[in-house]
Amino acid sequence: MATNNKISMNSEELKGLLTYIYNNNKILLDKGLAVQTVNVEGEAGGGKTSTILQLANELGLELVRRNLAEYEDVSDYKK
């Protein structure tokens, strides 16, 4: 179940979270289970993508980028 809890982190805390999620996802994948994801929100031009790319690179983590703006919410349509 997804939650809408929003948190703020400094770069060291974010590195720790990314490392935890990466290691946990390896275990989940080995068990054939769904992996965890991170949704980063904020104003355009705030440095979200560059920060995550830099941290993933520093940690040697593979990164899959999804832009939620590219997806359409079908619940917005009225029948």
C-alpha positions as CSV (number, residue, x, y, z in Angstrom):
1,M,0.0,0.0,0.0
2,A,1.4,3.4,-1.0
3,T,1.5,6.2,1.5
4,N,1.6,9.9,0.9
5,N,4.0,10.8,3.7
6,K,6.5,13.4,2.6
7,I,9.9,13.7,4.1
8,S,13.0,15.9,3.6
9,M,16.5,14.5,3.7
10,N,20.0,15.8,3.3
11,S,22.3,14.1,0.8
12,E,23.9,11.7,3.4
13,E,20.5,10.6,4.5
14,L,19.4,10.1,0.9
15,K,22.5,8.1,0.2
16,G,21.6,5.8,3.1
17,L,18.0,5.4,1.9
18,L,19.1,4.7,-1.7
19,T,21.6,2.1,-0.5
20,Y,19.0,0.4,1.7
21,I,16.4,0.3,-1.1
22,Y,18.9,-1.0,-3.6
23,N,20.1,-3.8,-1.3
24,N,16.6,-4.6,-0.3
25,N,15.4,-4.7,-3.9
26,K,18.1,-7.3,-4.7
27,I,16.7,-9.5,-2.0
28,L,13.1,-8.9,-3.2
29,L,14.0,-9.7,-6.8
30,D,15.7,-12.9,-5.8
31,K,12.5,-13.9,-4.1
32,G,10.4,-12.9,-7.1
33,L,8.7,-10.1,-5.2
34,A,7.9,-6.5,-6.2
35,V,10.6,-4.0,-5.6
36,Q,10.5,-0.7,-3.7
37,T,10.5,2.7,-5.6
38,V,11.2,6.3,-4.7
39,N,9.1,9.1,-5.9
40,V,10.8,12.5,-5.8
41,E,8.6,15.5,-6.0
42,G,9.2,19.2,-6.2
43,E,9.1,22.3,-8.4
44,A,10.6,22.2,-11.8
45,G,14.2,23.2,-11.9
46,G,14.8,22.3,-8.2
47,G,17.6,19.8,-9.0
48,K,15.7,16.6,-8.2
49,T,17.0,14.6,-11.2
50,S,20.5,15.8,-11.0
51,T,20.8,15.1,-7.3
52,I,19.5,11.6,-7.7
53,L,21.7,10.9,-10.7
54,Q,24.8,12.2,-8.8
55,L,24.0,10.1,-5.7
56,A,23.3,7.0,-7.7
57,N,26.6,7.5,-9.6
58,E,28.5,8.1,-6.4
59,L,27.0,4.9,-4.9
60,G,27.5,2.8,-8.1
61,L,23.7,2.1,-8.2
62,E,21.7,1.4,-11.3
63,L,19.0,4.0,-11.8
64,V,15.7,3.7,-13.7
65,R,14.1,7.0,-14.3
66,R,10.4,7.4,-14.7
67,N,8.7,10.7,-15.4
68,L,5.2,10.6,-14.0
69,A,4.3,13.6,-16.1
70,E,4.5,11.3,-19.1
71,Y,1.7,9.1,-17.8
72,E,-1.9,9.9,-18.0
73,D,-4.3,9.5,-15.1
74,V,-7.4,7.8,-16.5
75,S,-9.3,8.6,-13.3
76,D,-9.5,12.2,-14.6
77,Y,-11.9,11.2,-17.3
78,K,-15.6,11.3,-16.7
79,K,-17.8,8.6,-18.2
